[in-house]
Amino acid sequence: MEFVVYILYSQKADKIYIGFTSDLISRIYSHNNLQKGHTQKYRPWSVVYVEFYNTKIEAMHREKNLKGGQGRAWIHDHLNKGAGFLSA
């Protein structure tokens, strides 16, 4: 089984969401369509970045890293260049 660490962006709220899953299509569908959860009020979400991992542990570590200060700085530095979707 393969795991995916993903970053979503809500243009409406200028917010990002970081998560991991083994089924990216279903997970994105749930973020944009299910009637519950933290991400509901920031819809619609767009996938702006993905990384693939062989194990759940690797994906969990990367997700945790991206949610920290250095990870968020990395996201801002690497994903905002040219994309223009994250505010300063």
N, C-alpha and C positions, 0 to 999 in steps of 0.2 A: 504494500500500500504506500502511496505517496502522499505527503502532506504539503500544504501550501500556506505560506504566510502572505497575507494580503493587506494592502492599504486601500481604503475607500476614501473618497472625497465627496463632500456635500457642498456644492456651489452655493446653494440657498443659504446655508449657515456658515460657510467658509470654515468647515471643520473636517478633520480627518478621523478615521477609525482604523485601528490596527487589530487584526485577528489572525487566527489560523484554523484550518479545517482540512478534512480529507476529501471533501466534496464541494469545490468552489462554486459550481453552478447553483446547487441547492442553497448554499449559504448566502450567496448574493441575492437570490430570490427571496429568502426569508428576511434579509435586511430591508428589502424594498417593498415587500408585500404583506408580511404577517402583521397582525393587529396587536402586537405586544413588543416590549423590549425598549432598551435605551435608544436605539438608532431610529425608531419610528418617527420621531418629530423632526428629524433632519433630512428626510427623503426629498428627492431621489439621491441615491448614492451611485457613484461611478467608480469602477476599479481603476486605480492609477498605477499600481505596482504589485507584482507577485514574485515570490521566490519559492523554489521547490526543495523539499527535504525528503530524505529516505525514512527518517524516523520521527515519531511524535515528539520525542525528547528534544531533538534538534530544532524542530519547529517551535516548540514551547520556549526554548531558550532565546531564539531569535525574536519571537514576538515580545518577550519580556525586555530584551535589549532595545527594541524599537520604541517601546513605551516609556523608556527612561529618558533622561535629559540628553545624553549623548546620542541616543537613537533618534530622538525628535530633531536634534540639530542636524543629524545626517539626512533625515527626510527633507528638511527644509533646504539644505545645501544641494542635495542631489536631485530631488524631484521638482523643485521650483524653477531651476535653471531652464529657461526656454518654455516652460509650461505655463507659468504665470497663474497658478491656481492657489498658492498658499500666500496668505498675507504676511507681511513682515513682522 
